[in-house]
Amino acid sequence: MKALLLVSYDGTAFSGWQRQPNARTVQEEMEEAAYRAFPRRVTLTASGRTDAGVHALGQVVEGEFPEGIPPEKLRECLNIQLPPDVKVIRSCKAPESFDVTRQAKRKTYCYNAYFAESELPLYARYAARLKKEPDIALMREAAKLLEGEHDFSAFRASGYTSKTSIRTLYSVNIEKTAIPSGTLYSVRVTGNGFLYNMVRILAGELFAIGCGKQEGITRAFETGERSALSVTMPPHGLVLVSADYGIAELLP
């Protein structure tokens, strides 16, 4: 039986999603939990391979599970075996033709960063700390340049390639929230796909513009040069919010 799992995890103690030698990963934790629960070996595939330290609110995971188990019961069976920093939120049956890596209509990520006079332990685990308070109006103005279909090759980590670097961003929204002794900024991006480190680079450029840097997005689109943009933000501020397949059970 092919089933889909909506999964949430705190990426702090994981070396990313993908199983690898001598490292703790989300995929390995989940596959070992499935083996203890059933027991049989289950290979799991995710909508996207999050990096070390990156979190997920709505990661979608696909796998072949034993027949006879009600799909909605998979959540309970797996959660009994899973550690506190990764849990299945929902589970449902999937068509045999379903492909979790190719059929997402859109994905949403959120990058969180905060500005405060001193480090705030409550936020430091899930948000990067900004050295300067950004002007959100400047950030929002620059964010408009990112929306639509563009060649995002400059917004990709060096040394990584893909079949195409053309992507469409449907929305880039920036919000700020007052927190004790500071401000939390959230850059929420929805698109049809993302290149490696794209959201972290995009967020870094927007925060830099908000802090007075000359806008480099236009030149980055024109030249494809990574040097036109600012720093890559650290991984712990990034959250995979959702992967939308048009299936209500898979939305957080």
C-alpha positions as CSV (number, residue, x, y, z in Angstrom):
1,M,0.0,0.0,0.0
2,K,1.4,3.4,-1.0
3,A,0.8,6.0,1.7
4,L,1.6,9.6,2.3
5,L,2.7,11.1,5.6
6,L,2.6,14.7,6.6
7,V,5.7,15.1,8.8
8,S,6.9,17.8,11.2
9,Y,10.5,17.9,12.6
10,D,12.9,20.1,14.5
11,G,16.0,20.0,12.3
12,T,18.4,21.1,15.0
13,A,19.9,17.7,15.8
14,F,19.6,16.2,12.3
15,S,22.1,16.2,9.5
16,G,19.3,16.8,7.0
17,W,16.6,14.6,5.6
18,Q,18.6,12.2,3.5
19,R,20.1,9.0,5.0
20,Q,24.0,9.2,5.2
21,P,26.7,7.2,6.9
22,N,27.7,8.2,10.5
23,A,25.0,10.9,10.8
24,R,21.6,11.2,12.3
25,T,19.0,12.0,9.6
26,V,15.2,12.3,9.5
27,Q,15.0,9.6,6.8
28,E,16.9,7.1,8.9
29,E,14.9,7.8,12.0
30,M,11.6,7.3,10.2
31,E,12.7,4.2,8.3
32,E,14.0,2.6,11.5
33,A,10.7,3.5,13.3
34,A,8.7,1.9,10.4
35,Y,10.9,-1.3,10.8
36,R,10.2,-1.5,14.5
37,A,6.5,-0.8,14.0
38,F,5.6,-3.4,11.3
39,P,8.4,-5.0,11.1
40,R,9.6,-4.8,7.5
41,R,11.9,-2.5,5.6
42,V,10.2,0.6,4.2
43,T,12.0,3.1,1.9
44,L,10.7,6.6,2.4
45,T,11.0,9.5,-0.1
46,A,10.3,13.2,0.8
47,S,9.0,16.1,-1.3
48,G,12.4,17.8,-0.8
49,R,15.6,17.0,1.0
50,T,16.1,19.5,3.7
51,D,19.6,20.4,4.8
52,A,21.2,20.0,8.2
53,G,19.5,22.2,10.7
54,V,16.5,23.1,8.5
55,H,13.1,22.5,10.1
56,A,9.8,21.3,8.6
57,L,6.2,22.0,9.5
58,G,4.7,20.2,6.6
59,Q,7.1,17.8,4.9
60,V,5.3,15.2,2.7
61,V,6.8,11.7,2.7
62,E,5.9,8.7,0.5
63,G,6.4,5.0,1.2
64,E,5.1,1.5,0.6
65,F,3.6,0.1,3.7
66,P,2.1,-3.4,4.6
67,E,-1.4,-4.1,3.3
68,G,-4.1,-4.4,5.9
69,I,-3.1,-1.4,8.0
70,P,-5.6,1.4,7.8
71,P,-3.8,4.4,6.2
72,E,-5.0,6.7,9.0
73,K,-3.5,4.4,11.6
74,L,0.1,4.7,10.2
75,R,0.4,8.0,12.1
76,E,-0.2,6.4,15.5
77,C,2.0,3.3,14.7
78,L,5.0,5.4,13.6
79,N,4.7,8.1,16.3
80,I,5.0,5.5,19.1
81,Q,8.4,4.6,17.6
82,L,9.6,8.1,16.7
83,P,11.7,10.5,18.9
84,P,10.2,13.8,20.1
85,D,11.9,15.9,17.4
86,V,10.1,14.2,14.5
87,K,6.4,13.2,14.3
88,V,3.8,12.3,11.7
89,I,0.9,14.8,11.8
90,R,-1.4,12.9,9.3
91,S,-1.3,9.9,7.1
92,C,-3.4,8.9,4.1
93,K,-3.5,6.4,1.2
94,A,-1.9,7.5,-2.1
95,P,-2.6,6.4,-5.7
96,E,-0.1,4.0,-7.0
97,S,0.9,6.4,-9.7
98,F,1.7,9.2,-7.2
99,D,5.2,10.6,-7.2
100,V,6.0,12.8,-4.2
101,T,9.1,14.3,-5.8
102,R,7.5,15.5,-9.1
103,Q,3.8,16.3,-8.4
104,A,3.9,19.2,-6.0
105,K,2.0,22.1,-7.4
106,R,3.8,24.6,-5.1
107,K,6.0,24.7,-2.0
108,T,6.1,27.3,0.8
109,Y,9.2,28.1,2.9
110,C,9.5,30.6,5.7
111,Y,12.8,32.1,6.8
112,N,12.8,33.6,10.3
113,A,15.3,36.1,11.8
114,Y,15.2,38.4,14.8
115,F,16.7,41.7,15.9
116,A,17.4,42.2,19.6
117,E,20.0,43.9,21.8
118,S,21.1,40.6,23.2
119,E,20.7,37.0,22.1
120,L,17.3,35.5,22.9
121,P,17.5,31.8,23.8
122,L,13.9,31.2,23.2
123,Y,14.2,32.3,19.5
124,A,17.9,31.4,18.8
125,R,17.1,27.8,18.0
126,Y,14.6,28.7,15.2
127,A,15.6,32.1,13.9
128,A,18.9,33.8,12.9
129,R,20.0,36.9,14.8
130,L,20.3,40.1,12.8
131,K,23.1,42.6,13.7
132,K,21.0,45.6,12.6
133,E,17.3,46.3,12.5
134,P,16.1,46.2,8.9
135,D,13.7,48.6,7.2
136,I,10.7,46.3,6.3
137,A,9.4,48.8,3.7
138,L,12.7,48.5,1.7
139,M,12.5,44.7,2.0
140,R,9.0,44.5,0.7
141,E,9.8,46.8,-2.2
142,A,12.7,44.5,-3.2
143,A,10.6,41.4,-2.7
144,K,8.3,42.4,-5.5
145,L,11.3,42.1,-7.9
146,L,11.5,38.4,-7.0
147,E,7.9,37.5,-7.8
148,G,7.1,35.9,-11.2
149,E,9.2,33.7,-13.5
150,H,12.9,34.3,-13.5
151,D,16.3,32.6,-14.0
152,F,17.4,32.2,-10.4
153,S,20.8,30.8,-11.2
154,A,22.5,33.5,-9.1
155,F,20.4,32.3,-6.1
156,R,21.9,28.9,-6.0
157,A,24.9,27.6,-4.0
158,S,28.2,27.5,-5.9
159,G,29.0,24.1,-7.4
160,Y,25.4,22.9,-7.7
161,T,23.6,22.4,-11.0
162,S,20.1,21.5,-12.1
163,K,18.3,20.8,-15.4
164,T,17.0,24.4,-15.3
165,S,17.3,27.3,-13.0
166,I,14.0,28.9,-14.2
167,R,11.6,29.1,-11.3
168,T,8.3,30.9,-10.6
169,L,7.7,32.6,-7.3
170,Y,4.0,33.2,-6.7
171,S,4.5,35.3,-3.6
172,V,7.3,36.7,-1.4
173,N,5.8,38.2,1.8
174,I,7.6,39.8,4.8
175,E,6.0,40.2,8.2
176,K,7.4,41.5,11.5
177,T,6.2,40.6,15.0
178,A,7.1,42.3,18.2
179,I,8.8,39.9,20.7
180,P,10.2,40.6,24.1
181,S,13.1,43.0,23.7
182,G,13.1,42.8,19.9
183,T,11.4,42.1,16.6
184,L,10.9,38.8,14.7
185,Y,11.0,39.0,10.9
186,S,9.6,36.3,8.6
187,V,10.2,36.0,4.9
188,R,7.5,33.6,3.5
189,V,8.1,32.4,-0.1
190,T,5.8,30.3,-2.3
191,G,6.9,29.0,-5.6
192,N,6.8,26.1,-8.0
193,G,10.2,24.9,-7.0
194,F,13.5,26.0,-5.4
195,L,17.2,25.6,-6.2
196,Y,19.7,24.5,-3.6
197,N,20.0,27.3,-0.9
198,M,17.7,29.5,-2.9
199,V,15.5,30.7,0.0
200,R,18.5,31.3,2.3
201,I,20.3,33.4,-0.3
202,L,17.1,35.2,-1.2
203,A,16.4,36.0,2.5
204,G,20.0,37.1,3.0
205,E,19.7,39.6,0.2
206,L,16.4,41.0,1.4
207,F,17.7,41.5,5.0
208,A,20.8,43.2,3.6
209,I,18.7,45.5,1.5
210,G,16.6,46.3,4.6
211,C,19.9,47.2,6.3
212,G,21.0,49.6,3.6
213,K,22.7,47.5,0.9
214,Q,22.1,48.6,-2.6
215,E,19.7,46.2,-4.3
216,G,21.5,43.5,-6.2
217,I,18.5,41.4,-7.4
218,T,18.2,43.1,-10.8
219,R,21.9,42.6,-11.6
220,A,21.7,39.0,-10.3
221,F,18.9,38.2,-12.8
222,E,20.8,39.9,-15.6
223,T,24.2,38.3,-15.1
224,G,23.5,35.1,-13.1
225,E,26.4,36.1,-10.8
226,R,26.2,35.0,-7.2
227,S,28.5,37.9,-6.2
228,A,25.7,40.4,-6.9
229,L,23.9,39.1,-3.8
230,S,24.5,39.1,-0.1
231,V,25.3,36.3,2.3
232,T,23.5,32.9,2.6
233,M,21.6,32.9,5.8
234,P,22.2,30.1,8.3
235,P,20.1,27.0,8.0
236,H,18.3,27.0,11.4
237,G,16.1,29.9,10.5
238,L,14.5,28.0,7.6
239,V,11.3,26.1,7.8
240,L,9.6,24.0,5.0
241,V,6.0,25.0,5.6
242,S,4.1,23.0,3.1
243,A,4.2,21.1,-0.2
244,D,0.9,21.4,-2.0
245,Y,-0.4,18.5,-4.0
246,G,-4.0,19.5,-4.0
247,I,-4.7,17.0,-1.2
248,A,-6.2,18.5,1.9
249,E,-4.8,15.9,4.3
250,L,-1.3,16.9,3.4
251,L,-1.6,20.6,4.3
252,P,-0.5,21.6,7.8
